[in-house]
Amino acid sequence: MSADQSLGYQIRYAYRIFVKALADELGPHRITTGQWSALRVLWQQEGLSQVELAQHMMVEKASLTAVLKAMASEGLITRVRNAEDRRKVNIYLTASGRRLKSKILPLIGRINKRATRRLTSAEVHQLHTLLARVMINLQN
């Protein structure tokens, strides 16, 4: 089997193309793909610590530090010391961070449509199912 026939290669290559398309769409809004990943989680659940946010995003806590710093300087998040555990800092969206949801989500929908435009709805469902199985297989 050649390298380009490997499942891992194809998934990584598809991921890289997907991320490039995502970055191109997010660029005019001055949002990076890392910030998008954080926003996506925070739109669902605010008040997470950096460790919890990193777990939801499936990234290392250290790699999130620069992303959060940039988001704070752009006025998208605030960090609040946890009243119960002073060592923890909880992350909350600002009004600007919340407003981005209505601007960014349609872009994401457009990228997903573009990525699946020559697939039937059954094939898209099957793709989701198969990728979920691959992830489960690799996590066990």
Backbone torsions as a table, in degrees:
resi	resn	phi	psi	omega
1	MET	NA	128.8	178.0
2	SER	-78.0	161.4	-177.2
3	ALA	-57.9	-38.4	-177.2
4	ASP	-75.5	-6.0	174.8
5	GLN	-96.9	-8.4	-179.9
6	SER	-67.3	137.9	178.9
7	LEU	-59.5	-43.4	179.1
8	GLY	-60.4	-41.7	178.5
9	TYR	-62.7	-47.0	-177.7
10	GLN	-64.9	-40.2	178.3
11	ILE	-65.5	-44.6	-179.9
12	ARG	-64.6	-42.8	-179.6
13	TYR	-64.4	-43.8	177.2
14	ALA	-61.5	-42.0	178.6
15	TYR	-60.1	-44.9	-178.3
16	ARG	-64.7	-40.5	177.5
17	ILE	-65.9	-41.4	179.6
18	PHE	-62.1	-46.0	-179.0
19	VAL	-64.3	-37.4	177.0
20	LYS	-63.0	-45.4	177.6
21	ALA	-61.1	-41.3	178.5
22	LEU	-62.7	-46.5	-179.8
23	ALA	-62.0	-39.1	178.3
24	ASP	-62.4	-39.3	179.5
25	GLU	-72.9	-37.9	-176.4
26	LEU	-78.9	-25.3	-175.1
27	GLY	-49.3	-49.8	-179.6
28	PRO	-60.9	-20.1	179.5
29	HIS	-94.5	3.8	179.8
30	ARG	58.9	39.0	177.7
31	ILE	-119.5	131.8	176.7
32	THR	-88.1	167.5	178.5
33	THR	-65.6	-33.7	176.2
34	GLY	-65.2	-40.7	177.4
35	GLN	-66.8	-38.5	176.8
36	TRP	-58.0	-44.7	-179.3
37	SER	-61.1	-40.9	178.4
38	ALA	-68.5	-44.0	179.2
39	LEU	-59.2	-43.2	-178.0
40	ARG	-56.8	-41.9	178.9
41	VAL	-71.6	-46.1	-176.6
42	LEU	-67.4	-27.7	174.5
43	TRP	-65.6	-25.0	178.3
44	GLN	-88.6	-37.3	-175.5
45	GLN	-153.2	109.3	176.8
46	GLU	-89.1	166.6	175.4
47	GLY	85.4	10.2	177.9
48	LEU	-74.6	152.1	171.3
49	SER	-78.6	169.7	178.8
50	GLN	-62.4	-38.3	178.7
51	VAL	-63.6	-45.6	179.9
52	GLU	-64.8	-41.6	178.4
53	LEU	-62.5	-44.3	178.7
54	ALA	-60.5	-40.1	178.3
55	GLN	-63.6	-44.0	178.8
56	HIS	-63.5	-35.0	-178.4
57	MET	-85.0	-10.6	-176.5
58	MET	59.7	46.7	175.3
59	VAL	-130.3	166.9	176.1
60	GLU	-75.2	143.3	-179.5
61	LYS	-55.7	-41.4	-177.5
62	ALA	-63.4	-35.4	-178.4
63	SER	-72.7	-13.8	-179.9
64	LEU	-86.4	-19.6	-175.2
65	THR	-56.0	-50.5	-178.2
66	ALA	-66.6	-36.5	178.9
67	VAL	-62.5	-47.7	-178.9
68	LEU	-67.1	-36.5	177.7
69	LYS	-62.0	-45.6	178.9
70	ALA	-64.3	-40.9	180.0
71	MET	-64.4	-39.0	178.5
72	ALA	-67.0	-42.2	-178.7
73	SER	-70.1	-24.9	175.7
74	GLU	-83.6	-4.3	178.5
75	GLY	77.9	26.2	-179.1
76	LEU	-94.1	-26.5	-179.9
77	ILE	-136.0	161.3	168.2
78	THR	-126.6	150.8	177.2
79	ARG	-114.4	128.0	-175.7
80	VAL	-123.1	128.3	178.2
81	ARG	-60.8	132.6	-179.7
82	ASN	-69.5	126.3	-177.0
83	ALA	-67.0	-32.2	-178.0
84	GLU	-84.1	-32.9	-179.8
85	ASP	-134.7	98.5	-173.2
86	ARG	-62.3	-14.7	178.0
87	ARG	-76.3	-22.1	-177.1
88	LYS	-93.3	148.9	174.1
89	VAL	-124.0	127.5	179.8
90	ASN	-96.9	145.4	-174.5
91	ILE	-108.6	127.3	-180.0
92	TYR	-126.6	148.1	174.6
93	LEU	-77.5	147.0	169.8
94	THR	-86.8	175.1	176.0
95	ALA	-58.5	-38.6	178.0
96	SER	-62.4	-42.5	178.5
97	GLY	-64.0	-37.8	178.2
98	ARG	-70.0	-39.1	-179.5
99	ARG	-64.3	-28.3	-180.0
100	LEU	-61.8	-24.6	-177.3
101	LYS	-55.5	-46.1	-177.5
102	SER	-70.7	-20.1	178.1
103	LYS	-88.5	-38.2	-171.8
104	ILE	-85.6	-40.5	-176.4
105	LEU	-57.2	-40.0	176.3
106	PRO	-61.8	-33.1	177.1
107	LEU	-63.9	-41.5	-179.3
108	ILE	-65.7	-42.0	177.0
109	GLY	-60.2	-39.1	179.8
110	ARG	-65.5	-41.6	178.7
111	ILE	-64.9	-43.2	178.8
112	ASN	-62.1	-41.6	177.6
113	LYS	-63.2	-42.3	179.1
114	ARG	-62.5	-41.2	-178.3
115	ALA	-67.5	-27.0	-175.0
116	THR	-114.8	14.7	-171.3
117	ARG	-61.4	-26.3	179.3
118	ARG	-103.6	18.4	178.0
119	LEU	-111.0	146.2	174.3
120	THR	-76.1	165.5	177.9
121	SER	-62.9	-34.3	176.9
122	ALA	-65.1	-39.2	178.5
123	GLU	-67.8	-38.5	177.3
124	VAL	-62.6	-44.8	178.2
125	HIS	-61.1	-44.0	179.7
126	GLN	-63.7	-40.4	177.8
127	LEU	-59.6	-47.2	177.8
128	HIS	-59.1	-45.5	-178.8
129	THR	-61.8	-46.9	-178.0
130	LEU	-66.5	-42.1	178.1
131	LEU	-64.2	-38.6	177.1
132	ALA	-61.5	-41.4	178.3
133	ARG	-64.4	-42.1	178.1
134	VAL	-59.6	-44.1	-180.0
135	MET	-63.8	-42.9	178.5
136	ILE	-62.3	-44.5	179.4
137	ASN	-57.7	-41.1	-176.3
138	LEU	-79.5	-19.7	178.8
139	GLN	-82.9	-18.9	-178.2
140	ASN	-94.7	NA	NA
